[in-house]
Structure formats: C-alpha cells, structure tokens
C-alpha cells in the first residue's frame, strides 16, 4: 500500500475542530484585514481566504452561498461590499504574510497575515 502525502495540515485536531479553527481565522482576517497567528496556520488560512475571494468575485447567488458556509451574514456583506471590489482587476495573491520570529513561550514561528491593499 502506497503512502500518500496529506493535502492539508492537521494541527493535531479532528476534522470538525480544524474546520472551526479555519472558519474563525478567516472570519477574523476578513473583519480586521490583518491578524497575528502561527506560520503553519497562516499558510493554510491563505489557501482558504484566496479561494473565498476568487469565488466571491463572480458576485452571484452561488458565490454568496459558498461564502455563507464559512462566514456569518455581516462578514459576507463586508466581503462583497468592501473586500471583493478592491481585487476586481487582480488575478490572485490577495494575502501577504510577514514573519515576526519565534513566540516566546513555545518557540512557534509567528507571522502577520494581511489582505493586500
């Protein structure tokens, strides 16, 4: 039997806990437009956030329903009114990650992930 590489990081969590973690992170990113987190979480978050923005650029009912799976009503409204129009001409690369260095307590690599202006 062949071993296959995992597509996503598991963060030592079960699937529902991972999904809840990513929902919370992407919601915070869209509300505050900049958050501080670990490098591994930021890299996974980038995949989800960029996919949501790309889907939202279609600006139809299906796109709204897709975003509603991950975000609450107020955040979906903000995404469609302020965030997506900003990236109308942009093909991709909606997020940027800055490295901050290791966290004092456990040495985890910390980063700031933000939406590109």
N, C-alpha and C positions, 0 to 999 in steps of 0.2 A: 504494500500500500504506500502510495506516494504521500509525502508530507507537503502541505501547501502553505504558503505564506498568508498570514492574516491580512485582510484588506484594511482594517482599522485597528487602532489601539484599543485595548480592553479596559485599561486603567484599573484592573483588578475589581471590576464591577460586573454585575449581571446586565443583560441587555436592557431591561427596563430602567435600571439605575443609570446606565450610560446615556440612554435616550433623554432621561430627565436632566442629566447634567448638561448635555449639549443644548437642550431647549433653553435652560436657564442662562447659559453662556451667550447663546445667540440673541436672546431677548435683551440681555444687558448690553451687548455690543450695539444693537440697533437703537436702544434708548439713549445710552451715554455716548455712543460713537467712539469710545476708547475704553478698554478695560485692561487690568493687570492680571495676568494668570501665568501658569507654568508653560514652558515651551511646548511640551507634548500636547497639552490641551489646546493651545493656540493653533497648532498645526492642524489638528482635527477640526477645530472651530472654523478655520479658514475655508476648508472644503465645503462645509455646510453653508456658511454665510455667502460664499460666492455662488453656490448653486441656487440659493434662495433669491438672490438679487437677479441672477440671469433669468430665472423662471419668471420673476416679477416684472421684468422688462416687457413681457408680452402684454401685460396690463389687461387681462381678460378674466372672466369668472373662474376659469380653471386655475389660473395663477393665484388668485386670491384664496381659493380653497386650499391650494397646496401650501401657501404660507400660513394659513389658519391652522394647519396641523402642528406647526411648530411655535406659533406666536399667538398672543391674545389679540382681541379686536383693536385696542388702542395702538398697539405696536404695529399691526398690519396697516392701519390707517397712516401712521407716521412713515412707514416704509414706502407706501405708494405715493404719499404727498410730498415727502422731502428727500428721501434717500435715492429712490429709483430715478427721478428726473435728473439728478446730479450725474448719473452714469449713462445718459441717453446715447452719447457718442462713443463711450468706452467699450471695448470688446471684452475686457476681463481685467483681473488684477485690482479688485475693489478694496482689498485689505493690505495693510502693511504691518510687519512685525519688527519691533525694536528689542534687542536683547538688553537686559538690565544687569545680569550677573546672578550669582547664586543667592538663594534665600538663606538667611542667617540660621534658621532653626534646623533645617534638614538638608540644605545644600542643593535644593531643586533649582534648576535654571529658570529664572523669571524673565518674562517678556511683557511688553505692552503691545496689544493688537488694536489697531485702529482702522477706521474706514478712511480711505484716501479722499481728500477734498476735491 
